[in-house]
Amino acid sequence: METLEDIEKEIRSCKRCELHKTKKNYVPGSGNPKAKIVFVGEAPGREEDLKGEPFVGAAGKFLNDVLSKVGIKREDVFICNVLKCRPPNNRDPSPEEVAVCGNYLIRQLEVIKPDMIVCLGRISANYLFDHFKLAFTKISSVQGKVFEVDSWNKKIKIVPVYHPAAVLYKPNLKDEYEKTFQKLFSQKRGQQTLLDYGFIKFENNQN
Ligand code: URA
């Protein structure tokens, strides 16, 4: 059974597409290998490329802010991207890059087997919807909705939201974005929220 370290090692010598030639660092992902929630972005940007860590630039700071407002610590979840190398000038990933690099993401998910996957933005949502055989329309139609699929012998939730960078560019989306996160993570089931429910076990992430 492979581990996240095995996959990371493979990523760090990957030459499956041309992006390895222009990147500074591979950005495999970081966080808790037993996370109940995985956040998946699009591709590393400039800061992420320099540091080798996902979501450490402006979009990452905003994401941290939104997560902390709903009581989620980054070290309790796993955060990664569909692409593990930065596309030059942050251009959109090509369909070929998504197809070859997305395989690493799927293998990471197979190891973690999270209960919830939050797709940050269109590229991630489109790729993961295809993978889990959900129909993707457009991000504005699906964002904030919870889709349930069967995987790893359990029901898991696929939740697309806008990309945090898109919200930074459109500040009028900010309130709605924070409300979406509140709704997702403070949702009541009986008297309990998803957080209380053991959906995300912060202290003890053992399955
Ligand atoms: N945007 C992404 O999609 N991922 C990152 O890691 C940073 C910015």
Residues whose N, C-alpha, C, O or C-beta is under 5 A from the ligand:
A	BS01	URA	G41 E42 A43 P44 G45 E48 P54 F55 A59 N81
